[in-house]
């Protein structure tokens, strides 16, 4: 019986695991405890990326899921820092944020508005 209760507890906890969404701004970019991961395609990166962003594509240039996405994330991030995910507009970053949460990552932030909002706000965008 205890095994069943423990299993139900962990299943419920995992189902409730969620990321938070917030708009990109200077405070996020300057927070040393947040690492920004740009999940756009390599073609999109050519137009510019946030200074200091870690580049890990969720899909390739043809829209196919990058099967090494989680491995690439794991090899490039500091597990002791929060993860903020950005894409062009916030749609793919929601999906990527949920993938990370579903795979045990904590402190995941979806940067709603994406690079469109970052550009609009005049944030520090550089060529990769």
Secondary structure as GFF3:
##gff-version 3
##sequence-region A 1 128
A	DSSP	alpha_helix	2	16	.	.	.	ID=ss1
A	DSSP	beta_strand	20	23	.	.	.	ID=ss2
A	DSSP	alpha_helix	26	30	.	.	.	ID=ss3
A	DSSP	beta_strand	34	38	.	.	.	ID=ss4
A	DSSP	alpha_helix	42	45	.	.	.	ID=ss5
A	DSSP	beta_strand	49	50	.	.	.	ID=ss6
A	DSSP	beta_strand	54	55	.	.	.	ID=ss7
A	DSSP	alpha_helix	69	76	.	.	.	ID=ss8
A	DSSP	beta_strand	82	86	.	.	.	ID=ss9
A	DSSP	alpha_helix	91	102	.	.	.	ID=ss10
A	DSSP	beta_strand	108	112	.	.	.	ID=ss11
A	DSSP	alpha_helix	114	120	.	.	.	ID=ss12
A	DSSP	beta_strand	125	126	.	.	.	ID=ss13
###
